[in-house]
Amino acid sequence: MMAGEKLTSLTPEVLNVAVSEAAALIVTEQAPVPVQGPLQPAKVDPLSGVSVNVTIVPLAKFAVQVVPQLIPVGLLVTVPVPVPASVTVRA
């Protein structure tokens, strides 16, 4: 469709008119290219390094509990005894 033309549709009962306009000349501009960052230095392999690991062992161990722990008899008993989840073979 050319500039200034009118699109007309005529039906028996309704008249529909759509008007569109377009510029005769369209100008497109591109923004200037942004400044690039500085060049990056070349990658180089690092030199070999030296590692030192030191472990200090104490001369004495100070126990927090001197006597062994005691578990009262009967508190950790499961009743009834659980049935195995698989079939067991006894020889």
C-alpha positions as CSV (number, residue, x, y, z in Angstrom):
1,M,0.0,0.0,0.0
2,M,1.3,3.4,-0.9
3,A,1.4,6.4,1.5
4,G,-1.9,8.2,1.7
5,E,-4.0,5.3,0.3
6,K,-7.1,4.2,2.1
7,L,-8.2,0.6,2.6
8,T,-11.9,0.4,2.2
9,S,-14.1,-2.7,2.8
10,L,-17.8,-2.4,1.9
11,T,-20.3,-5.0,3.1
12,P,-24.0,-4.8,2.7
13,E,-24.6,-3.3,6.2
14,V,-21.2,-1.9,7.5
15,L,-18.6,0.4,6.0
16,N,-15.1,-0.3,7.4
17,V,-12.3,2.2,6.7
18,A,-8.7,1.9,7.9
19,V,-6.2,4.7,7.2
20,S,-2.5,4.1,7.4
21,E,0.3,6.5,6.8
22,A,4.0,5.9,6.1
23,A,6.9,8.2,5.8
24,A,8.3,8.7,2.3
25,L,11.9,8.5,3.6
26,I,13.2,6.4,6.4
27,V,16.8,6.9,7.8
28,T,18.5,4.3,9.9
29,E,21.7,5.1,11.9
30,Q,24.0,2.8,13.8
31,A,25.6,3.9,17.0
32,P,29.4,4.1,17.0
33,V,31.3,0.9,18.0
34,P,32.2,1.0,21.7
35,V,35.8,1.2,22.8
36,Q,37.2,-2.3,23.4
37,G,39.0,-3.3,26.6
38,P,42.8,-3.7,26.8
39,L,44.5,-6.8,25.4
40,Q,44.8,-9.6,28.0
41,P,48.3,-11.0,28.8
42,A,49.1,-14.4,27.3
43,K,48.6,-17.5,29.5
44,V,51.7,-19.1,30.8
45,D,52.3,-22.3,32.8
46,P,53.1,-21.6,36.5
47,L,56.5,-22.7,37.9
48,S,56.8,-25.8,40.1
49,G,56.0,-25.2,43.7
50,V,57.1,-26.7,47.0
51,S,54.7,-28.0,49.7
52,V,55.4,-28.6,53.3
53,N,53.2,-30.6,55.7
54,V,53.9,-30.6,59.4
55,T,51.9,-32.8,61.9
56,I,52.5,-32.3,65.7
57,V,51.9,-35.2,67.9
58,P,51.2,-34.4,71.6
59,L,53.4,-36.2,74.2
60,A,50.4,-37.0,76.4
61,K,46.7,-37.6,75.9
62,F,44.3,-36.2,78.4
63,A,41.2,-38.4,78.6
64,V,37.9,-36.6,79.2
65,Q,36.4,-39.8,80.7
66,V,38.7,-42.0,82.9
67,V,36.4,-44.9,83.5
68,P,34.8,-46.8,80.6
69,Q,31.2,-46.0,79.6
70,L,28.7,-48.3,81.0
71,I,25.4,-49.2,79.4
72,P,22.7,-50.4,81.8
73,V,21.6,-54.0,81.1
74,G,18.1,-54.3,79.5
75,L,17.7,-50.8,78.0
76,L,18.9,-51.6,74.5
77,V,16.9,-54.8,74.0
78,T,14.5,-55.0,71.1
79,V,11.3,-57.0,71.8
80,P,10.3,-59.0,69.9
81,V,13.4,-60.0,68.0
82,P,13.1,-58.8,64.4
83,V,12.6,-61.4,61.7
84,P,15.3,-61.4,58.9
85,A,14.2,-59.7,55.7
86,S,15.5,-62.6,53.6
87,V,15.4,-66.4,53.9
88,T,18.3,-67.8,55.9
89,V,19.8,-71.3,55.3
90,R,21.1,-73.2,58.3
91,A,23.4,-76.1,57.9
